[in-house]
Amino acid sequence: MATKSSAKSPYVTVISNNPETLDGLDSYLSRAAVALHLTRKLRDARMLPPATTAVVIFPDDYDADDAMESLTALRAARPRLLLLIVTSAPQRFRSAGPLAGRLLSTIVLPKPAFGWTILDAIRAHALSEAP
């Protein structure tokens, strides 16, 4: 959908089928100097730009099986990638097989999640990955 970049910031992909969610996070995270890739396509999770350090995904916007399949494939392909899952059913994702075994790089946030909570998690992950 849109790509914005900044040389010294984390690179985050936001996946949501809700235009208001994408617009709100675009505005908030851009002001915080976070480079963004925004998409409404769940399948884009498998084709992330190599620079991506975190994915914020709203799985409730999609078919439950498709969302879990995409998250599982993404976790297998990019184990160090931060996954921020924002959902109204956090218990479903906290105990979800391959996702649950990666607690340090998978954060499940109950809806509603505020921009600053998402930003804090992204920044904390970026600091933990710094050399």
C-alpha positions in Angstrom: 0.0 0.0 0.0 2.6 2.6 1.1 6.2 2.6 2.0 8.0 5.2 4.1 11.6 5.0 5.2 14.1 6.4 7.6 17.8 5.3 7.7 18.2 5.0 11.5 14.8 3.7 12.6 13.2 0.3 12.8 11.5 -0.9 9.7 7.9 -2.0 10.5 5.3 -3.7 8.4 1.7 -3.1 9.5 -0.9 -5.6 8.2 -4.6 -4.7 8.7 -7.6 -4.8 6.6 -9.0 -1.7 8.4 -8.1 1.6 6.7 -8.6 3.6 9.9 -6.1 1.3 11.7 -3.5 1.7 8.9 -4.0 5.5 8.8 -3.8 5.9 12.6 -0.6 3.8 12.9 0.9 5.5 9.8 0.4 8.9 11.4 1.6 7.9 14.9 4.6 5.8 14.0 5.7 8.2 11.2 5.8 11.0 13.7 8.0 8.8 15.9 10.5 8.3 13.0 9.6 4.7 12.4 10.0 3.5 8.8 6.8 1.8 7.6 5.3 -0.5 5.1 1.5 -0.6 5.2 -0.6 -3.3 3.6 -4.1 -4.7 3.7 -3.0 -8.0 2.2 -2.4 -10.8 4.7 -0.4 -12.7 2.1 2.1 -9.9 2.1 3.4 -11.3 5.4 5.3 -13.9 3.5 6.9 -11.3 1.2 8.3 -8.8 3.7 11.0 -6.4 2.7 14.4 -7.8 4.0 14.9 -4.7 6.2 11.7 -5.5 8.2 12.5 -5.7 11.9 8.9 -6.0 13.2 5.4 -6.8 12.0 2.3 -5.4 13.6 -0.6 -7.6 12.5 -4.3 -7.4 13.3 -5.4 -11.0 12.6 -9.1 -10.4 13.6 -9.4 -8.6 10.2 -8.9 -11.9 8.4 -10.1 -15.5 8.3 -8.7 -17.1 11.5 -7.1 -20.1 9.7 -5.5 -17.9 7.1 -4.1 -15.5 9.8 -2.7 -18.4 11.8 -1.2 -20.0 8.7 0.5 -16.7 7.7 1.8 -16.1 11.2 3.2 -19.6 11.5 4.9 -19.4 8.1 6.3 -15.9 8.9 7.7 -17.1 12.3 9.4 -20.1 10.6 10.9 -18.0 7.9 12.0 -15.1 10.1 12.5 -16.3 13.7 14.1 -13.1 15.0 11.4 -10.8 13.6 9.3 -9.1 16.2 5.6 -10.1 15.8 3.1 -7.8 17.5 -0.3 -9.4 17.3 -3.2 -7.1 18.2 -6.3 -9.1 18.7 -9.6 -9.4 20.6 -8.7 -13.1 21.4 -5.2 -12.9 22.9 -5.5 -16.4 24.5 -5.7 -18.0 21.1 -2.4 -16.6 20.0 -0.6 -16.9 23.4 -0.9 -20.7 23.2 -0.5 -21.1 19.5 2.2 -23.7 18.9 5.2 -22.3 17.0 4.3 -18.7 18.0 4.2 -19.5 21.8 7.7 -20.9 21.8 9.1 -17.5 20.8 7.9 -15.4 23.6 10.7 -12.9 23.3 9.9 -12.1 19.7 6.1 -12.5 19.8 4.0 -10.1 21.7 0.2 -10.5 21.9 -1.6 -7.3 22.7 -5.3 -7.3 23.5 -7.5 -4.8 21.6 -7.6 -1.9 21.9 -3.8 -1.4 21.8 -2.6 2.2 21.8 0.1 3.5 19.5 2.5 4.2 22.3 2.3 0.5 23.5 3.1 -0.7 20.0 5.9 1.9 19.6 7.4 0.9 23.0 7.5 -2.8 22.0 9.1 -1.9 18.7 11.8 0.3 20.4 12.5 -2.3 23.1 13.0 -5.0 20.4 15.3 -2.8 18.4 17.4 -2.1 21.5 17.6 -5.8 22.3 18.8 -6.6 18.7 21.4 -3.8 18.6 25.1 -5.0 18.5 
